[in-house]
């Protein structure tokens, strides 16, 4: 018989044993399928993420007005648009004001028509928020009549908060108002820096490697029972090669079941993913569409890996007709070749040291191989370390002795239980060190001072009402201690001027103290601020006491709006300027209200600094609503001391999303593995109970049996994680700093997952300890 026919026959026989070998056979196949299926589902979701993120970007570009074609004059195909983004209870709401100037004006993606004055088109998530009790304050702000819900084509994700508000008074001459003829934006592909590219590669490797470890462990479920069945086959005439091929056939059947279940888990997870919202980022289920070649690769690689792992596991097992011999005296595991694996990884990564500068590039394949070898080093060193540690343990309570003896008999099984989570924890520690180390490269200081003001409101140029009255209204809201208005306007010595302009800031004494150092101040005073940043260009003029100046439309933009004449007070004092709460340091005239120019016809900028005393959520939301009502073009910005690069924050968000999925997989797979191991020991547990062993003792033994390997595994993971993080930081030309809090958090999270799994496995354990477990077929 040819080798191919022999393999086909034996693989088919193994598959029949897996599927039709009685209850024990199909239960083992089901457990293997569930374990493999969870890994397959996560692999499919991971391969689908790039296409999902690309679809988000494409839809965002399709509705963008950045770089859209514009028109100078109104026409049948023109549309006035203005950004009106909002913030509500810490959530960002993207808003656009629209006003059609003709019947052929472009319609935003996801809408069937342009909202008219007083009408709103909102995303499904925003509509749900507005209709909920939590959206009561937001309903006061966005009080237009909802006439349409934005379709998927106009949204980046199902949980996005977005609205289009129809207007009637927009003017293309107003700031931030554009006249466009189409929605379009051709994005320029941003080239990732070497550091960001390194972070992307590390994220994918450290998230996918634990999945591969779990899949490899899942195909070995029920290994002891399988070996006993193979011994029976030897008794009826099968040779050693044949039984190994039959074992490979069983693994192939389990992995095939895993592929089917994995596809089902993927479809289920894809439907559920639309309900997840991580930092206001979400994806549509339809966008999670893995590339066909990647799905085909998973479909081929998983069964091949299952067969390879099974044959590798049987290399040290002697299956004889009367039983399975794993050698009477197990040979001690050798250390030298286990050290070669992480050393090979270091050998690949060390030549890349110092490549993190601007001119450096990382070979992604070399980095991936080095990281994989270092993390795989945990899986090969852990059995050796457990063997040396457990082999020296003696004495103790009965529960401790039962656990230690079980570990001494099956070190490999205990290591398999911990390998995946140890690899995940080590990778997480290394990534946390990398992110903490390079965070300064992608975090900039804004110059804003949240201790002086919580929110800065820049009022639109079409503001309705008196800004000072608006500030008094805002200051009366609960939790708000003060609201300080400032007005800025350009002035010149001539009614129309292009050069020598003077920047004029108008406010009360309390307001002017926010922009200059004043020893004394009363209404009627005037100051000349020095030391601030100049506006450059046409600015830089000087005002003297008694000078006649003109403020407002000094550039002559509109013929019917005349600049306002005023006189600089004779008592003009020179004072040093200071940065305002948003970090702007002003120069020029500082005037109190009684000596300031009057109404400048909408020219100039008006700003309100809002101060709070601790959390003042309701007051801040009412302040934002008041500003929006005064002018929908108002911008209310929350002040922050730092701001992160968008690419950096996106990668970190992706890591959080992936780590969440891996943790779910870890917990579920560990639970399946724990239940499978308990099931194999059912008769032993029932026998111990029958001979008088207390159930609490057996429960504690299971806890010790899990706690001891996880303790060793977490210590090894912390050591390798810190080492890998140090190597990566040297590659990125960063100072090596160990964030011990993050190390403790990661190892604690890994141990916590195992503790939770152990608690969840106690009910099955109690059921397996019943006397009927001694019954056999």
C-alpha positions in Angstrom: 0.0 0.0 0.0 1.3 3.4 -0.9 2.2 5.9 1.8 -0.5 8.3 0.6 -3.2 5.6 0.8 -1.9 4.6 4.2 -2.1 8.2 5.5 -5.6 8.7 4.0 -6.9 5.5 5.5 -5.5 6.2 9.0 -6.5 9.8 9.1 -10.0 8.8 8.1 -10.1 6.2 10.8 -8.9 8.7 13.4 -11.6 11.1 12.3 -14.2 8.3 12.7 -12.9 7.6 16.2 -13.3 11.4 17.0 -16.8 11.7 15.7 -18.3 8.2 16.3 -16.3 6.9 19.3 -19.1 7.1 21.8 -19.8 9.8 24.3 -16.2 10.2 25.4 -15.0 10.6 21.9 -17.4 13.3 20.8 -17.2 15.2 24.1 -13.4 15.4 23.6 -13.9 16.4 20.0 -16.4 19.1 21.1 -14.1 20.5 23.7 -11.2 20.6 21.2 -13.5 22.2 18.7 -14.6 24.9 21.2 -11.0 25.6 22.2 -9.8 25.8 18.6 -12.9 27.6 17.5 -12.3 30.5 19.9 -8.8 30.9 18.6 -10.0 30.8 15.0 -12.7 33.4 15.7 -10.2 35.8 17.2 -7.8 35.2 14.2 -10.6 36.0 11.8 -11.6 39.1 13.6 -8.0 40.3 13.8 -7.5 39.7 10.0 -10.8 41.6 9.4 -9.8 44.7 11.5 -7.7 46.4 8.8 -10.6 46.4 6.3 -13.0 47.6 9.0 -10.7 50.5 9.9 -10.2 51.4 6.2 -14.0 51.4 5.7 -14.4 53.8 8.7 -11.8 56.1 7.2 -13.4 56.0 3.7 -16.9 56.9 5.1 -15.4 59.7 7.1 -13.6 61.1 4.0 -16.8 60.9 1.9 -18.6 63.3 4.2 -15.7 65.6 4.9 -15.6 69.2 3.6 -11.8 69.6 3.9 -10.5 70.2 0.4 -14.0 70.1 -1.1 -14.6 72.2 -4.2 -15.9 75.7 -3.3 -17.6 78.6 -5.1 -17.3 82.4 -4.8 -21.0 83.1 -5.3 -24.3 81.4 -4.5 -25.5 79.1 -7.2 -28.0 76.2 -7.8 -25.4 73.7 -6.6 -23.9 75.5 -3.6 -24.3 74.6 0.0 -23.2 76.7 3.1 -21.6 74.5 5.8 -20.0 75.2 9.1 -18.6 72.9 11.8 -20.5 73.0 15.1 -19.0 70.2 17.1 -20.3 69.7 20.6 -19.3 68.0 23.8 -21.8 66.4 26.2 -20.9 64.6 29.4 -17.4 63.9 28.1 -18.6 62.6 24.8 -17.7 64.3 21.5 -20.6 65.1 19.1 -19.7 65.9 15.5 -22.1 68.6 14.2 -22.5 70.5 10.9 -24.7 73.4 10.1 -26.1 73.4 6.6 -28.0 75.8 4.4 -28.9 75.0 0.8 -28.5 77.9 -1.6 -30.0 76.1 -4.6 -32.0 73.0 -5.6 -28.9 71.1 -6.6 -27.0 71.6 -3.4 -24.9 68.5 -2.5 -26.6 66.2 0.0 -24.4 64.8 2.9 -23.8 61.1 2.6 -26.4 59.1 4.5 -29.2 61.6 4.0 -32.0 61.8 1.4 -32.3 65.6 1.6 -30.7 68.6 3.2 -32.4 69.6 6.5 -34.3 72.8 6.4 -34.2 75.6 9.0 -35.1 74.3 12.4 -34.7 70.6 11.3 -32.2 68.1 12.5 -30.8 64.9 10.9 -29.1 62.8 13.6 -27.3 59.5 13.8 -29.1 56.5 15.4 -26.9 56.7 18.5 -27.5 60.4 19.0 -31.2 60.0 18.5 -31.2 57.3 21.2 -29.2 59.6 23.5 -31.6 62.5 22.9 -34.6 60.4 23.7 -33.1 59.0 26.9 -33.4 60.6 30.3 -29.6 61.1 30.3 -30.0 63.4 27.3 -32.4 65.9 28.9 -29.8 68.8 28.9 -28.7 67.9 25.4 -32.3 68.2 24.2 -32.3 71.8 25.3 -29.3 72.5 23.1 -30.3 70.5 20.0 -34.0 71.4 20.1 -34.7 71.2 16.4 -37.3 68.8 14.9 -35.7 65.5 14.0 -36.7 64.8 10.4 -34.3 62.1 9.4 -31.8 59.5 10.7 -28.4 59.4 9.1 -27.8 56.2 7.3 -24.8 53.9 7.6 -23.2 55.5 4.5 -22.7 58.7 6.4 -21.4 57.3 9.7 -18.0 55.9 10.6 -19.5 53.5 13.2 -22.9 52.5 14.7 -22.2 54.4 18.0 -21.1 57.6 16.4 -22.8 60.8 17.7 -23.4 63.1 14.7 -26.0 65.7 13.5 -26.7 68.0 10.6 -28.7 71.1 11.6 -30.5 73.2 9.0 -30.0 77.0 9.3 -31.3 80.1 7.7 -28.8 82.8 8.6 -25.5 81.5 7.5 -23.3 83.9 5.6 -20.2 82.9 3.6 -18.4 86.0 5.0 -18.6 84.7 8.5 -15.7 82.8 10.1 -15.7 79.0 9.6 -18.6 79.2 7.1 -17.7 77.6 3.7 -19.6 77.5 0.4 -19.1 74.1 -1.2 -20.4 72.3 -4.3 -19.6 68.7 -3.2 -18.6 66.6 -0.3 -15.2 65.1 -1.0 -11.8 64.7 0.7 -8.8 63.0 -0.9 -6.8 61.8 2.1 -3.1 61.9 1.8 -1.7 58.7 3.2 0.2 59.5 6.4 3.5 57.6 6.6 3.9 56.1 10.0 7.2 56.9 11.8 9.5 54.0 12.6 8.4 54.1 16.2 4.7 53.9 15.4 5.3 51.2 12.8 7.3 49.2 15.5 4.3 49.6 17.9 1.9 48.3 15.2 4.1 45.2 14.6 4.5 44.6 18.3 0.7 44.9 18.9 -0.2 42.3 16.3 2.6 39.9 17.4 1.8 40.0 21.1 -1.9 39.7 20.5 -1.8 36.9 18.0 0.9 34.7 19.6 -1.2 33.8 22.7 -4.0 32.8 20.3 -1.6 30.4 18.6 -0.5 29.0 21.9 -4.1 28.4 23.0 -4.9 26.7 19.7 -1.9 24.4 20.1 -3.0 23.5 23.6 -6.6 22.9 22.6 -5.8 20.2 20.1 -4.2 18.2 22.9 -7.4 18.0 25.1 -8.0 14.5 26.3 -4.5 13.3 25.5 -4.3 10.7 28.2 -7.6 9.0 27.2 -6.6 9.1 23.5 -3.3 7.4 24.3 -5.2 4.5 26.1 -7.4 4.1 23.0 -4.4 3.9 20.8 -2.9 1.2 23.0 -6.0 -0.8 22.4 -5.5 -0.4 18.6 -1.9 -1.8 19.1 -3.5 -4.8 20.7 -5.5 -5.6 17.6 -2.6 -5.3 15.2 -1.8 -1.6 14.5 1.8 -0.6 14.3 3.4 2.5 16.0 3.3 4.6 12.8 -0.3 3.7 12.2 -1.5 4.8 15.6 0.3 8.1 15.3 -1.5 8.7 12.0 -4.8 7.8 13.6 -4.0 10.3 16.4 -3.3 12.9 13.8 -6.7 12.0 12.2 -8.4 12.7 15.5 -6.7 16.0 15.9 -7.6 16.8 12.3 -11.3 16.1 13.0 -11.2 18.3 16.2 -9.5 21.1 14.3 -12.1 20.8 11.5 -14.8 21.1 14.1 -13.0 24.1 15.5 -13.0 25.7 12.0 -16.7 25.3 11.8 -17.3 26.5 15.3 -14.8 29.3 14.8 -16.7 30.5 11.8 -19.9 30.5 13.8 -18.2 32.3 16.7 -16.9 34.9 14.3 -20.3 35.5 12.7 -21.8 35.8 16.2 -19.0 38.1 17.4 -19.3 40.2 14.3 -23.0 40.8 15.1 -22.1 41.7 18.7 -19.2 44.0 17.8 -21.6 46.7 16.7 -22.6 47.2 20.3 -19.1 47.8 21.5 -17.9 51.4 21.9 -14.3 51.9 22.9 -13.4 55.5 23.4 -16.2 56.5 21.0 -14.8 54.2 18.3 -17.0 51.5 16.9 -17.3 49.5 13.6 -20.2 48.2 11.6 -20.5 44.4 11.7 -20.5 44.3 7.8 -17.1 46.0 7.8 -15.5 43.0 9.6 -14.9 41.2 6.4 -11.6 39.3 6.4 -9.6 39.1 3.1 -10.3 35.8 1.4 -6.7 34.8 1.2 -6.3 35.5 5.0 -9.3 33.4 5.8 -8.0 30.6 3.5 -4.6 30.8 5.3 -6.3 30.3 8.6 -8.4 27.4 7.3 -5.2 25.7 6.1 -2.8 26.6 8.9 -5.0 25.5 11.8 -5.5 21.9 10.8 -1.9 21.6 9.7 -0.8 23.0 13.1 -3.1 20.5 14.9 -1.5 17.6 13.1 2.0 18.8 13.7 1.4 19.5 17.4 -0.1 16.0 17.9 2.8 14.2 16.2 5.2 16.3 18.2 3.5 15.5 21.5 3.7 11.7 20.7 7.4 11.8 20.1 8.2 10.8 23.7 5.3 8.4 24.2 5.7 4.6 23.7 2.3 3.1 22.9 2.3 -0.6 23.4 -0.5 -3.2 23.1 -0.9 -3.5 26.9 -0.7 0.2 27.7 1.1 3.6 27.3 4.6 4.0 28.6 5.9 7.5 29.1 9.2 5.9 30.2 9.4 4.4 33.7 11.8 7.1 34.9 11.1 10.3 33.0 14.2 11.9 31.6 15.1 15.3 33.0 14.3 18.1 30.7 17.4 19.6 29.2 18.0 23.4 29.6 20.6 24.2 26.9 18.3 24.0 23.9 15.6 25.9 25.8 17.9 28.8 26.3 18.8 28.9 22.6 15.2 30.0 21.7 15.2 33.4 23.6 18.9 33.9 22.8 18.0 33.6 19.1 15.3 36.2 19.6 17.8 38.5 21.3 20.2 37.9 18.5 17.7 39.1 16.0 16.6 42.2 18.0 20.1 43.4 19.2 21.3 44.6 15.8 18.3 46.9 15.5 19.3 48.9 18.6 19.2 52.6 18.1 17.0 52.5 15.0 14.3 54.6 16.6 15.7 58.0 15.4 14.2 59.9 12.5 16.4 58.3 9.9 16.0 54.8 11.2 13.8 52.0 9.8 13.0 48.6 11.4 12.9 45.4 9.5 9.4 44.3 10.5 10.0 40.6 9.7 13.2 40.6 11.8 11.4 42.4 14.7 8.4 40.0 14.5 10.7 36.9 14.4 12.7 38.2 17.4 9.7 39.0 19.5 8.1 35.6 18.7 11.2 33.7 19.7 11.6 35.6 22.9 7.9 35.0 23.9 8.1 31.4 22.8 11.0 31.1 25.1 8.5 31.3 27.9 6.7 28.2 26.7 9.8 26.1 26.5 11.4 27.3 29.7 8.2 27.0 31.9 8.1 23.2 31.9 11.7 23.0 32.9 11.3 25.5 35.7 8.1 23.9 37.0 9.8 20.5 36.9 12.8 21.7 39.0 10.5 23.6 41.5 7.8 21.0 41.9 10.2 18.1 42.1 11.7 19.5 45.3 8.4 20.1 47.1 7.7 17.7 50.0 5.1 17.6 52.9 2.3 20.0 53.7 -1.5 19.6 54.1 -3.3 16.8 52.2 -4.7 19.2 49.6 -1.2 20.6 49.0 0.3 17.0 48.6 -2.5 16.0 46.2 -1.8 19.1 44.1 2.0 18.7 44.1 1.7 15.0 43.2 -0.6 15.7 40.3 1.8 18.3 39.0 4.7 16.0 39.4 2.9 13.4 37.3 1.9 15.8 34.5 4.2 18.8 34.4 3.5 19.3 30.7 -0.3 19.6 31.2 0.2 22.2 33.9 2.5 24.2 31.7 0.1 24.1 28.8 -2.6 25.6 31.1 -0.4 28.6 31.9 1.7 29.0 28.7 -0.9 31.1 26.8 -1.6 33.5 29.6 2.1 33.9 30.5 2.9 34.8 26.9 0.0 37.3 26.9 1.2 38.9 30.1 4.8 39.1 29.0 3.8 40.8 25.7 1.5 43.2 27.6 4.3 44.2 30.0 6.7 44.8 27.1 4.0 46.9 25.2 3.2 48.9 28.3 6.9 49.8 28.8 7.1 50.7 25.1 4.0 52.9 25.2 5.1 54.6 28.4 8.6 55.1 27.0 7.6 56.7 23.7 4.5 58.6 25.0 6.5 61.8 25.3 7.4 61.6 21.6 3.7 61.8 20.6 2.4 64.0 23.5 2.6 67.8 23.2 1.9 70.4 25.9 -1.0 72.7 24.8 0.0 75.6 27.0 -3.6 75.5 28.4 -4.2 75.8 32.2 -7.2 73.9 33.4 -6.7 75.2 36.9 -7.6 78.7 35.8 -10.5 77.8 33.5 -12.3 74.6 32.7 -13.9 75.6 29.4 -13.1 78.3 26.8 -16.1 79.5 24.8 -15.3 81.4 21.5 -18.5 83.0 20.5 -19.5 83.1 16.8 -19.3 86.4 14.9 -23.1 86.2 14.5 -23.7 86.0 18.3 -27.2 87.2 19.4 -27.3 89.3 22.5 -24.8 90.9 24.9 -21.7 88.7 25.6 -21.4 90.2 29.1 -25.0 89.3 29.8 -24.3 85.8 28.5 -21.3 85.5 30.9 -23.4 86.6 33.8 -26.0 84.0 32.9 -23.4 81.2 32.6 -21.9 82.2 36.0 -25.2 81.6 37.6 -25.3 77.9 36.7 -24.7 75.3 39.4 -21.0 74.5 40.1 -19.7 77.4 38.0 -17.8 79.9 40.1 -17.2 82.6 37.4 -17.4 83.3 33.7 -15.1 86.1 32.4 -15.8 87.6 29.0 -13.1 89.2 26.8 -13.4 91.0 23.5 -10.6 91.4 21.0 -10.8 93.8 18.0 -8.3 95.3 15.5 -7.7 99.0 15.6 -5.7 101.5 13.4 -4.9 105.1 13.2 -6.8 105.5 9.9 -10.4 104.4 9.0 -8.9 102.0 6.4 -5.5 100.5 6.9 -3.5 97.4 6.0 -0.4 97.9 8.1 0.4 99.1 11.6 -2.7 97.6 13.2 -3.1 97.5 16.9 -4.6 94.5 18.9 -7.2 95.7 21.4 -8.5 93.6 24.3 -11.6 94.7 26.2 -12.7 93.4 29.5 -13.4 94.1 33.2 -10.5 94.4 35.6 -10.9 90.7 36.6 -10.8 89.8 32.9 -7.8 91.9 32.1 -5.9 90.3 35.0 -6.2 87.0 33.1 -4.0 88.5 30.3 -1.7 90.9 32.1 -0.1 91.6 35.5 -2.0 94.5 37.0 -1.0 96.2 40.3 -4.2 98.2 40.4 -7.2 98.5 38.1 -10.6 100.2 38.0 -13.1 100.9 35.3 -11.8 103.7 33.1 -8.2 102.5 33.2 -6.2 101.6 30.1 -3.0 99.6 29.7 -0.4 98.8 27.1 0.7 95.2 27.4 4.3 94.2 26.5 6.1 91.0 26.3 3.4 89.0 24.6 3.5 87.3 21.2 2.7 89.7 18.3 0.1 88.7 15.7 2.7 89.4 13.0 1.9 90.5 9.4 0.1 93.8 9.4 0.1 94.1 13.2 2.8 95.8 15.3 1.4 99.4 15.5 1.9 101.5 18.6 -0.7 103.6 20.4 0.1 106.6 22.6 -2.0 108.4 25.2 -4.6 110.6 23.5 -4.3 109.0 20.0 -7.5 108.7 18.0 -8.0 105.2 16.7 -10.6 103.3 14.6 -11.7 99.8 15.6 -13.7 97.2 13.8 -13.8 97.0 10.0 -10.5 98.8 9.5 -9.6 96.6 6.5 -12.6 97.8 4.6 -14.2 94.4 3.9 -17.7 95.8 3.8 -18.7 99.3 2.6 -21.8 99.6 4.8 -20.0 98.8 8.1 -17.9 101.7 9.3 -15.1 101.4 11.9 -15.8 102.9 15.3 -13.8 105.9 16.4 -12.4 106.1 20.0 -9.6 107.9 21.9 -6.8 106.2 23.8 -7.1 107.5 27.5 -4.4 109.9 28.7 -3.5 107.6 31.6 -2.1 104.7 29.6 0.1 102.5 31.8 2.6 99.9 30.5 2.2 96.5 32.1 3.7 93.0 31.4 1.5 90.5 29.8 0.8 87.0 31.0 -0.6 83.9 29.2 -4.3 83.6 29.4 -5.9 80.2 30.4 -5.6 78.9 26.8 -1.9 79.8 26.7 -2.1 82.9 24.5 0.1 85.8 25.6 -1.3 89.1 24.2 0.3 92.5 23.4 -1.4 95.8 22.7 -4.1 97.9 24.2 -6.0 96.6 27.2 -9.2 98.6 27.9 -11.8 98.6 30.5 -15.5 98.8 29.2 -16.1 102.5 29.9 -13.2 103.6 27.6 -13.5 100.8 25.0 -14.9 101.3 21.5 -18.6 100.5 21.1 -20.3 98.0 18.8 -18.0 97.1 16.0 -20.6 95.5 13.8 -19.6 91.9 14.3 -15.9 92.4 13.8 -13.5 91.0 16.3 -13.6 87.9 18.6 -15.4 87.4 21.8 -14.4 84.8 24.3 -15.7 83.6 27.7 -13.5 81.7 30.2 -15.6 79.4 32.4 -14.3 78.5 35.9 -15.7 75.7 38.0 -15.3 74.5 41.5 -14.8 70.7 41.2 -17.2 68.6 39.1 -19.9 70.8 37.6 -21.3 68.6 34.9 -24.8 70.1 34.8 -23.4 73.7 34.9 -20.9 73.1 32.1 -23.6 71.5 29.9 -25.9 74.5 30.5 -23.0 76.8 29.7 -22.4 75.1 26.4 -26.1 75.2 25.6 -26.2 78.9 26.3 -23.3 79.5 24.0 -24.9 77.4 21.2 -28.1 79.3 21.6 -26.3 82.6 21.3 -24.6 81.4 18.1 -24.4 77.9 16.7 -21.0 78.9 15.4 -19.7 79.2 19.0 -16.9 76.8 20.0 -16.8 75.5 23.6 -13.5 73.8 24.2 -12.5 71.9 27.3 -8.9 72.8 28.4 -6.3 70.1 28.7 -2.6 70.4 29.5 -1.5 67.9 26.9 -2.7 66.4 23.6 -1.7 63.1 22.0 -0.9 62.4 18.4 -4.0 60.9 16.6 -2.0 58.0 15.1 -0.5 57.2 18.5 -3.8 57.2 20.3 -5.4 55.1 17.5 -2.7 52.4 17.9 -3.2 52.4 21.7 -7.0 52.1 21.3 -6.4 49.2 18.9 -4.2 47.5 21.5 -6.9 48.0 24.1 -9.6 46.5 21.8 -7.4 43.6 20.9 -6.2 43.0 24.5 -9.9 42.8 25.6 -10.6 40.1 23.0 -7.5 38.2 24.0 -8.5 38.3 27.7 -11.9 37.0 26.9 -10.3 34.2 24.8 -7.8 33.4 27.6 -10.6 33.1 30.3 -12.9 31.0 28.1 -10.1 28.7 26.9 -8.8 28.2 30.4 -12.2 27.3 31.6 -12.7 24.8 28.8 -9.2 23.4 29.5 -9.9 23.1 33.2 -13.2 21.4 32.7 -11.5 18.9 30.3 -8.8 18.1 32.8 -11.3 17.6 35.6 -13.4 15.3 33.3 -10.3 13.1 32.7 -9.8 12.7 36.4 -13.5 12.0 37.2 -12.9 8.4 38.4 -9.9 9.4 40.5 -11.9 12.2 42.2 -14.8 9.9 42.8 -12.5 7.2 44.2 -10.9 9.7 46.7 -14.4 10.8 47.8 -15.5 7.2 48.2 -12.5 6.5 50.5 -13.4 9.5 52.7 -11.5 12.5 51.3 -13.4 15.7 52.0 -14.7 17.7 49.1 -13.1 20.8 50.5 -9.7 19.1 50.4 -10.1 18.2 46.8 -11.4 21.7 45.9 -8.3 23.2 47.6 -6.1 20.8 45.8 -7.5 22.0 42.5 -6.8 25.6 43.6 -3.2 24.8 44.6 -2.8 22.8 41.4 -3.7 26.0 39.4 -2.1 28.6 41.7 1.4 27.1 41.8 1.9 27.0 38.0 0.4 30.4 37.5 2.7 31.9 40.2 5.7 30.5 38.4 4.3 31.5 35.0 3.6 35.0 36.1 7.1 35.4 37.6 8.6 34.2 34.3 6.3 36.4 32.3 7.3 39.4 34.3 11.0 38.6 33.8 10.7 38.1 30.1 8.3 41.1 29.7 10.7 43.4 31.4 13.6 42.1 29.4 11.7 42.4 26.1 10.5 45.8 27.0 14.1 46.9 27.8 15.4 45.6 24.5 12.6 47.3 22.5 13.2 50.6 24.3 16.9 50.5 23.4 15.8 49.9 19.8 13.6 53.0 20.1 16.4 55.0 21.6 14.5 55.6 24.8 15.7 55.5 28.4 14.9 52.1 29.9 12.4 52.7 32.7 10.5 49.9 34.4 6.9 50.9 35.3 6.5 48.6 38.3 2.9 49.6 38.7 2.0 48.4 35.2 4.1 45.2 35.7 2.1 44.5 38.9 -1.2 45.3 37.2 -0.5 43.0 34.2 0.7 40.1 36.3 -2.2 40.7 38.7 -4.7 40.7 35.8 -3.3 37.4 34.5 -3.5 35.8 38.0 -7.0 37.2 38.4 -8.2 35.6 35.2 -6.9 32.2 36.4 -8.5 32.7 39.9 -11.8 33.5 38.3 -11.6 30.4 36.0 -10.8 28.3 39.0 -13.8 29.5 40.9 -16.0 28.9 37.8 -14.7 25.3 37.6 -15.7 24.5 41.2 -19.4 23.6 40.3 -18.3 21.0 37.6 -15.7 19.7 40.1 -18.4 19.1 42.8 -20.6 17.3 40.2 -17.6 15.1 39.2 -16.9 14.0 42.8 -20.2 12.1 43.0 -20.0 8.3 43.5 -21.6 7.6 40.2 -18.4 8.8 38.6 -17.0 5.3 39.3 -19.4 3.7 36.9 -17.8 2.6 33.6 -19.0 1.3 30.3 
